[in-house]
Amino acid sequence: MQQSVSLKPEQPRRYRLLIYPALLLLIYSTWLIYMTMSKNWSLYGTHWPASVTMVLGSFVAGITAEGGGAVAFPVFTKVLHIASGNARTFSLMIQTFGMGMAAIFIATRRIRVLPRVILFVSLGGVVGHVIGLFWFPLPAPYPKILFTFITTVFGVALLISRWGLHWTPQQDLPHWTWVHRVIFVSLGIFGGMVAANVGSGIDVVTFIILTLMFGINEKISTPTTVIIMGINSLVGFFLHGVVAQDIDPEVWKYWLVAVPIVIVGAPFGAFVGSKISRDAVIIFLATLISIELVTTLWLVPFTAVMWQVTIIATVIFSACFAAMLYYRHNYLPRWLTKTGEHLE
């Protein structure tokens, strides 16, 4: 009797760990049957660049707060010369499966995340994605340029936060109130609008608030944002495929040759991210942001107006990030003391 009792706690864990490989087998089986019956294997002869791109893109999606679209979007638009709208839609489609599977991997492996942040940011993200897609689309190439320079400023702020300031990273948001709900729903609306235009972004803006404003450990913030981006990508996939019905047939072809890669690559990135140190996560993210900045400056032809808009946006967000760090170091400790909580 004792033996059977001792095994019971292990049984749910064993079944839980089988969820990801079971889904992996299901997707691969369905994909193989479809590719064979539709005779689409020849797509690898013409659309292989998407497969190669998403080897790195899917890993980045799982290990950092930047979705796979952060890699796919610039490669598709500037190297493969694919329309920015199609590159954005592809990013959302491929992240639905890649980051969706990474989210399942994170949940079944009990990698630590912030569930309430995921809930409220995702709710706002639905509203923001609808607004960004149907009522507030930004003309190319402004979405990508602004996103690149804002994340660059954030990268600098993150390095200052880690090595220039003394701060013990938090494991959770302290004293959750209605203010947090407003902050993260609003954040989701803004991030959803960004994702609707460039195929990613709600993950990065959430990561910025969690790390700079609330000082959450990057190893907790990252998987939290991976799940958020997976959910918002599913929303975008649904809006384009079912509501707007504007997915180009060519995008489906790129998706078919990339999907078997991302359902392994993104979860693998999440696994590596859970094993490496906090500093390694920061350095990897900073390196990725640097590469994105260099490629944007190299590949995008800037006009005088574009430079003016970019400089203004960079100055504004630099001030915002500085204000977040100031709040974290001067007001957050006082608030925690007032509410009877403490820094971990």
C-alpha positions as CSV (number, residue, x, y, z in Angstrom):
1,M,0.0,0.0,0.0
2,Q,2.8,2.4,0.8
3,Q,4.4,1.9,-2.6
4,S,1.2,2.8,-4.4
5,V,0.7,5.9,-2.3
6,S,4.3,7.1,-2.9
7,L,3.8,6.7,-6.7
8,K,0.7,8.9,-6.8
9,P,2.4,12.3,-6.8
10,E,4.7,11.1,-9.6
11,Q,1.8,10.0,-11.9
12,P,0.3,13.5,-12.6
13,R,3.9,14.8,-13.3
14,R,4.5,11.9,-15.7
15,Y,1.3,12.6,-17.6
16,R,2.0,16.3,-17.6
17,L,5.4,15.8,-19.1
18,L,3.8,13.7,-21.9
19,I,1.6,16.6,-23.1
20,Y,4.3,18.3,-25.2
21,P,5.7,15.2,-26.9
22,A,2.1,14.0,-27.6
23,L,1.2,17.3,-29.3
24,L,4.5,17.2,-31.1
25,L,3.7,13.8,-32.5
26,L,0.2,14.9,-33.5
27,I,1.4,17.9,-35.4
28,Y,4.2,16.1,-37.2
29,S,1.8,13.3,-38.2
30,T,-0.7,15.7,-39.5
31,W,1.9,17.8,-41.3
32,L,3.5,14.7,-42.9
33,I,0.2,13.4,-44.1
34,Y,-0.8,16.8,-45.6
35,M,2.6,17.4,-47.3
36,T,2.4,13.9,-48.9
37,M,-1.2,14.0,-50.0
38,S,-0.9,17.6,-51.4
39,K,2.5,16.8,-53.0
40,N,4.0,19.9,-51.5
41,W,7.5,18.5,-50.8
42,S,8.8,20.5,-53.7
43,L,8.3,23.6,-51.7
44,Y,11.6,23.0,-49.9
45,G,13.3,23.6,-53.2
46,T,11.9,27.1,-53.5
47,H,11.0,28.2,-50.0
48,W,13.9,26.8,-48.0
49,P,15.1,30.2,-46.8
50,A,12.1,30.3,-44.5
51,S,13.2,27.0,-42.9
52,V,16.8,28.3,-42.4
53,T,15.6,31.6,-41.0
54,M,13.3,30.0,-38.4
55,V,16.1,27.7,-37.1
56,L,17.5,30.8,-35.4
57,G,14.1,32.6,-35.2
58,S,12.4,29.9,-33.2
59,F,15.3,29.5,-30.8
60,V,15.3,33.3,-30.2
61,A,11.5,33.2,-29.7
62,G,12.0,30.7,-26.8
63,I,15.0,32.0,-25.1
64,T,14.4,35.8,-25.2
65,A,11.6,38.3,-24.9
66,E,11.8,39.0,-28.7
67,G,9.5,36.8,-30.7
68,G,10.6,34.8,-33.7
69,G,9.2,37.7,-35.8
70,A,12.2,39.8,-34.6
71,V,14.3,37.5,-36.8
72,A,11.7,36.6,-39.5
73,F,10.5,40.2,-40.2
74,P,13.8,41.8,-41.2
75,V,15.0,38.7,-43.1
76,F,11.8,38.4,-45.0
77,T,11.4,42.1,-45.9
78,K,15.1,43.1,-46.5
79,V,16.8,39.9,-47.7
80,L,14.0,37.9,-49.3
81,H,12.1,41.1,-50.4
82,I,8.7,39.9,-49.2
83,A,6.1,42.6,-48.5
84,S,6.1,43.8,-44.9
85,G,2.4,42.9,-44.5
86,N,3.1,39.3,-45.5
87,A,6.2,39.1,-43.3
88,R,4.1,40.3,-40.3
89,T,1.4,37.8,-41.0
90,F,3.9,35.0,-41.4
91,S,5.5,35.9,-38.1
92,L,2.1,35.7,-36.3
93,M,1.3,32.4,-38.0
94,I,4.6,30.7,-37.3
95,Q,4.7,32.1,-33.7
96,T,1.2,30.6,-33.0
97,F,2.8,27.2,-33.3
98,G,6.4,27.9,-32.2
99,M,5.7,30.1,-29.2
100,G,2.5,28.2,-28.6
101,M,4.4,25.0,-28.2
102,A,7.0,26.8,-26.1
103,A,4.2,28.0,-23.9
104,I,3.0,24.4,-23.4
105,F,6.5,23.3,-22.7
106,I,7.0,26.0,-20.1
107,A,3.7,25.2,-18.4
108,T,4.2,21.4,-18.3
109,R,7.8,21.8,-17.0
110,R,6.6,24.2,-14.4
111,I,9.0,26.9,-15.4
112,R,8.2,29.9,-13.3
113,V,6.0,32.6,-14.8
114,L,3.7,35.4,-13.7
115,P,0.1,34.1,-14.4
116,R,-1.7,37.4,-13.5
117,V,0.5,39.4,-15.9
118,I,-0.1,36.9,-18.6
119,L,-3.9,37.1,-18.1
120,F,-4.2,40.9,-18.0
121,V,-1.7,41.7,-20.8
122,S,-3.3,39.0,-23.0
123,L,-6.8,40.5,-22.5
124,G,-5.5,44.0,-23.4
125,G,-3.5,42.4,-26.3
126,V,-6.7,41.1,-28.0
127,V,-8.2,44.7,-28.0
128,G,-4.9,46.2,-29.1
129,H,-4.4,43.7,-32.0
130,V,-7.9,44.5,-33.3
131,I,-7.2,48.2,-33.1
132,G,-3.8,47.9,-34.7
133,L,-5.0,45.7,-37.5
134,F,-8.2,47.4,-38.5
135,W,-8.1,51.0,-37.2
136,F,-4.5,52.1,-36.6
137,P,-2.1,50.5,-39.1
138,L,1.2,52.3,-39.3
139,P,2.8,52.8,-42.8
140,A,6.0,50.9,-43.5
141,P,8.8,51.1,-42.6
142,Y,7.9,53.1,-39.4
143,P,6.7,50.2,-37.3
144,K,9.9,48.3,-37.6
145,I,12.2,51.3,-37.4
146,L,10.6,52.7,-34.3
147,F,10.5,49.2,-32.7
148,T,14.2,48.7,-33.4
149,F,15.3,52.0,-31.9
150,I,13.0,51.7,-28.9
151,T,14.3,48.2,-28.1
152,T,17.9,49.5,-28.6
153,V,17.3,52.2,-25.9
154,F,15.8,49.5,-23.7
155,G,18.9,47.3,-24.2
156,V,21.1,50.2,-22.9
157,A,18.7,50.7,-20.0
158,L,18.8,46.9,-19.2
159,L,22.6,46.9,-19.1
160,I,22.6,49.9,-16.8
161,S,19.9,48.3,-14.7
162,R,22.0,45.1,-14.3
163,W,25.5,46.3,-14.0
164,G,25.2,50.1,-13.3
165,L,22.7,50.0,-10.5
166,H,22.4,47.9,-7.3
167,W,19.2,45.9,-7.3
168,T,18.1,42.5,-6.1
169,P,15.8,41.0,-8.8
170,Q,12.2,40.2,-7.6
171,Q,10.5,36.9,-8.0
172,D,7.0,38.3,-8.2
173,L,5.0,41.5,-8.4
174,P,4.5,42.8,-4.9
175,H,1.1,43.7,-3.4
176,W,-1.0,43.2,-6.5
177,T,-3.7,45.9,-6.8
178,W,-6.1,47.4,-9.3
179,V,-3.3,49.7,-10.4
180,H,-1.4,46.6,-11.7
181,R,-4.5,45.5,-13.6
182,V,-4.8,48.9,-15.3
183,I,-1.1,49.0,-16.1
184,F,-0.9,45.5,-17.7
185,V,-4.2,45.8,-19.6
186,S,-3.1,49.2,-21.0
187,L,0.3,47.6,-21.7
188,G,-1.4,44.8,-23.6
189,I,-3.4,47.2,-25.7
190,F,-0.3,49.1,-26.7
191,G,1.7,45.9,-27.3
192,G,-1.1,44.3,-29.3
193,M,-1.1,47.3,-31.6
194,V,2.7,46.9,-32.1
195,A,2.3,43.2,-32.8
196,A,-0.5,43.9,-35.3
197,N,1.9,46.0,-37.3
198,V,5.2,44.1,-37.1
199,G,4.3,40.6,-36.0
200,S,5.9,40.9,-32.5
201,G,6.3,43.5,-29.7
202,I,3.8,42.7,-27.0
203,D,6.4,40.5,-25.5
204,V,9.1,43.1,-25.5
205,V,7.0,45.9,-24.0
206,T,5.9,43.6,-21.2
207,F,9.5,42.6,-20.6
208,I,10.5,46.3,-20.4
209,I,7.9,47.1,-17.7
210,L,8.6,43.9,-15.7
211,T,12.3,44.4,-15.6
212,L,12.8,48.2,-15.6
213,M,9.8,49.3,-13.5
214,F,9.2,46.4,-11.2
215,G,12.7,44.7,-11.2
216,I,11.4,41.2,-11.9
217,N,14.1,38.6,-12.6
218,E,14.8,38.2,-16.3
219,K,14.6,34.5,-16.0
220,I,10.9,34.8,-14.9
221,S,10.0,37.8,-17.2
222,T,11.2,35.9,-20.3
223,P,9.0,32.8,-20.2
224,T,6.1,35.0,-19.1
225,T,6.5,37.1,-22.3
226,V,6.9,34.0,-24.4
227,I,3.5,32.8,-23.4
228,I,2.0,36.2,-23.9
229,M,3.4,36.4,-27.4
230,G,2.1,32.9,-28.2
231,I,-1.4,33.9,-27.2
232,N,-1.3,37.2,-29.1
233,S,0.1,35.5,-32.2
234,L,-2.9,33.1,-32.1
235,V,-5.2,36.1,-31.9
236,G,-3.5,37.6,-34.9
237,F,-3.6,34.3,-36.9
238,F,-7.3,34.1,-36.2
239,L,-7.9,37.7,-37.2
240,H,-6.0,37.4,-40.5
241,G,-7.2,33.8,-41.4
242,V,-10.9,34.0,-40.3
243,V,-11.9,37.6,-39.9
244,A,-9.9,39.6,-42.5
245,Q,-9.1,36.5,-44.7
246,D,-6.1,38.2,-46.1
247,I,-3.4,35.6,-45.9
248,D,-1.5,35.4,-49.1
249,P,-1.1,31.9,-50.6
250,E,2.6,32.4,-50.7
251,V,2.7,33.0,-47.0
252,W,1.1,29.6,-46.4
253,K,3.9,28.0,-48.4
254,Y,6.6,29.6,-46.3
255,W,4.6,28.6,-43.2
256,L,4.4,24.9,-44.3
257,V,8.2,24.6,-44.7
258,A,8.9,26.3,-41.4
259,V,6.3,24.9,-38.9
260,P,8.1,21.6,-38.3
261,I,11.2,23.5,-37.2
262,V,9.6,26.0,-34.9
263,I,7.6,23.5,-32.8
264,V,11.0,22.1,-31.6
265,G,13.2,25.2,-31.8
266,A,11.1,27.5,-29.6
267,P,10.6,25.0,-26.8
268,F,14.3,24.2,-27.0
269,G,15.1,27.9,-26.6
270,A,12.8,28.0,-23.5
271,F,14.6,25.0,-22.1
272,V,18.0,26.5,-22.6
273,G,16.7,29.8,-21.1
274,S,15.6,28.0,-18.0
275,K,19.0,26.5,-17.5
276,I,21.4,29.4,-18.2
277,S,22.2,32.2,-15.8
278,R,20.3,35.5,-15.6
279,D,23.3,37.4,-17.0
280,A,23.5,35.0,-20.0
281,V,19.9,35.8,-20.8
282,I,20.6,39.6,-20.7
283,I,23.8,39.3,-22.8
284,F,22.0,37.2,-25.4
285,L,19.1,39.6,-25.6
286,A,21.5,42.6,-25.8
287,T,23.4,40.9,-28.6
288,L,20.2,40.3,-30.6
289,I,19.1,43.9,-30.1
290,S,22.5,45.1,-31.4
291,I,22.3,42.9,-34.5
292,E,18.8,44.2,-35.2
293,L,20.0,47.8,-34.9
294,V,23.0,47.3,-37.2
295,T,20.9,45.5,-39.9
296,T,18.2,48.1,-39.7
297,L,20.7,51.0,-40.2
298,W,22.3,49.0,-43.0
299,L,19.3,47.8,-44.9
300,V,16.6,50.5,-44.4
301,P,17.1,53.8,-46.5
302,F,16.3,56.6,-44.1
303,T,14.8,59.9,-45.2
304,A,15.1,63.2,-43.2
305,V,11.5,62.8,-42.0
306,M,12.2,59.3,-40.8
307,W,15.2,60.4,-38.9
308,Q,13.2,63.2,-37.2
309,V,10.4,60.8,-36.1
310,T,12.9,58.2,-35.0
311,I,15.0,60.7,-32.9
312,I,11.9,62.2,-31.3
313,A,10.6,58.7,-30.4
314,T,14.0,57.6,-29.1
315,V,14.2,60.7,-26.8
316,I,10.7,60.2,-25.5
317,F,11.2,56.5,-24.7
318,S,14.6,57.1,-23.2
319,A,12.9,59.5,-20.7
320,C,10.2,56.9,-20.0
321,F,12.8,54.1,-19.3
322,A,14.8,56.5,-17.1
323,A,11.6,57.3,-15.2
324,M,10.9,53.6,-14.7
325,L,14.3,53.0,-13.2
326,Y,13.9,56.0,-11.0
327,Y,10.5,54.7,-9.8
328,R,12.0,51.3,-9.1
329,H,14.8,52.6,-7.0
330,N,13.1,55.5,-5.2
331,Y,9.4,54.8,-4.9
332,L,8.9,51.0,-5.1
333,P,10.9,50.3,-1.9
334,R,9.0,52.9,0.0
335,W,5.7,51.5,-1.2
336,L,6.7,48.0,-0.2
337,T,7.7,49.2,3.3
338,K,4.3,51.0,3.6
339,T,2.4,47.9,2.6
340,G,4.4,45.7,4.9
341,E,6.1,43.7,2.1
342,H,9.9,43.4,1.5
343,L,12.3,43.1,-1.3
344,E,13.4,39.6,-2.0
